[in-house]
Structures are given as structure tokens and as C-alpha cells.
Amino acid sequence: MLFLLFSLIFLVAGSIPTLINVQGVQARFSGMQTSALVRATGECDDGNYYSFIFADRTGKVYSIETATCSSGIVSDGDHVTVWYNPADPTQFISANDLTFDMFFLIGFSIPLLIALALGLVWLVRLLFPRKMSGVPSGYPYAGRHSRD
């Protein structure tokens, strides 16, 4: 039971990146796909702040700066795939961010899947115990043989 609780905590922790960017994930599944140019806009402790420059389907150009510090996911001058919400193009997600979010969520879901499998095995064994032939079911040494 403790392992199941621990696994649920892992699942919640693994879903945090996705929950933080729910609008971006929604844009991925219901938005428009385009290519964006990545520009470094400032330095931070671990990397840089970036802005994504892309045009919507009408040709209007957007330059949207991210609020998170990033290192190694994108580089200045990269062209990346982004999905944006046509009603509000400031709601977008890049392919790199989406991949990171999905790997993070799946990786943290594995302990939960293991816990569910173990819980199912435990429940089946509890509900359908094995019967030993020739030994009364309440006998304390069922399955053991004496060495006389």
C-alpha cells in the first residue's frame, strides 16, 4: 500500500511539467503547426532565456519570450516546430518541450504501473488462494514435508 502511495506521488510529480503548460499541450492537439526561429534574449543561471519568432496563418509575426531558463534544449538560431492556438498565438508549445514533457510524464508513471500490477497480483492471490491436495486448508504446515 505504501508503494502505491509512493507511486501516486511520482505520477503527480511527473505530470507537473505538463500541468504547468496545459495551454501549450492543448495547442499541440487542437492548434496550428508552424516553424519558429529561436533567439537567445538573455542569460540566466543555467543557460539562456529564449524567444520564439513565428508567423501565424494570416502572416502576422509573433515574438514570444519564454519565462523559463533553458540550457541544451534549444540553441540560438535553431528552427523548431511549434504548435500554437490560433485564437491566442501566445499559447504555444515547441516539439522539444512536448517531447520533454511526455518523457517526464511516462518516466514517472512507470512506478505507478508497477504498483498497480503488484496490487492486482496481491488481490488475485487474496481472493483465489491455492489449494494444496491432501492437506487440510487450515493446517499450519501446509506444503511442508517432515524429514523423519
N, C-alpha and C positions, 0 to 999 in steps of 0.2 A: 504494500500500500504506500509506503514511503517512497519507493521508486517511482510509482505512478505520479505522486505529487511532485517529485523532483522533475519528472519528465514534462508535466504540465507547465512548470515554471520555465523549463527550457523552451517549450513551444511558444510561450508568451514572449520570452526574451528574443527568440528567433524571428518573431513577427514584428518586432519594433521597427526595423528599417522600412518594412512595407507599410506599417501603420502610419509612420511619420509622413510618408509620401503617397497617401491614398489617392489624392487627385492625380498624381503622375501615373499611378498604376491604372486608374480609370481611363486616363488619356491613352494609354497603351492599347486598351481593348476597345475603346469607342472613339478614338481620335484619329487625326491625320498623321501620316508618316512623312518626314522630310529629312533633309541633311542639314546639319548645323556646323558652323565653324567655331572652334573653341579658342578663346583668347584668355590668357592669364591677366587678371586685373589687379592682383596684389599678393603679397606674401603673407603666410601665416606660420605658426609653429612647425607644422609638419609638411608643408607644401605650399600650395597656392590657392587663391580664390579664382574662380573662372567665370566667364560669361559665355553664353551660347548665343550665337547670332544665326538666325534663320528667317526665312520668309514664309508667310502663311500662303494659303491657296489663292488669295487675292493679290499677292505680291507685296504686301506690307511687311517691312523688315522689323524684326524684334531682336533686341539685345538684352538678354535676361541674365543677371548675375546671380550665381548660387550663393547661399548663405553659409555653406559648409566648406571647411578646409579639405582639400583633396590632394593626395600625393600618389602618383603612379597610375591612377585610373585613366586619366586623360592627360594630354600634354598640349602646350600652347601650339596652335596651328593645326591641330587634328581636325579632321572632318568626321563627325559621328552621326549615327542615325538617332533621331528623336521622334517622339510621338507627342503631339500637343492637342489640347482641347480646342476645337475651332471657335467655341463661344468665348473662351478665355485662354489665349495662347501662352499666358504666363504659367499655366498649369501644364507642365510637360515632364517627360522622363526620357533620359538617354538610354540607349541599348546597354551601355556599360553599367549604369545604375540599376537597370532592371535585372541584368544578369547577377549582379552582386546581391540584390535583394532576394532573388529566388534561391541562389545557392545558400545564403544565410538561413532563410526560412526552411529549406529542405534539410540542411545540415542539423539544425536544431530540432527538427521533427523526428529524426531517427530514434532518439531515446524514447520518445512517446510511443512510436510504433513497436519498439522492443517491449516496452512496459505493457502495451495492450496485448501483444502476443503471449507474454508470460502470464498475464492476468486471465486470458482465455484458457490457457492450458491448466492453470490452477483451478478455474471454475469447472472445467470438464472433469478433472480428476476428483473434485469435491462432489459433484453431482453424480458421477458414474464411477464409483470405486471398483477396482479389480477384485474379482473373487478368486480365491485360491481353492483348488479342488482338494477335497479330503480333509480340510481343516475348518473347524467351526469359525464363523465370521468374527466372533468376539474373543477368540483365543489370542492371548497376548504375544505368543511367539509364532504367529502365522508366517509361514515361509522359511522358518529356520529349522535346521535339522540337528539333532543331537549326535554326538560322536561317541556313543557308548560302544 
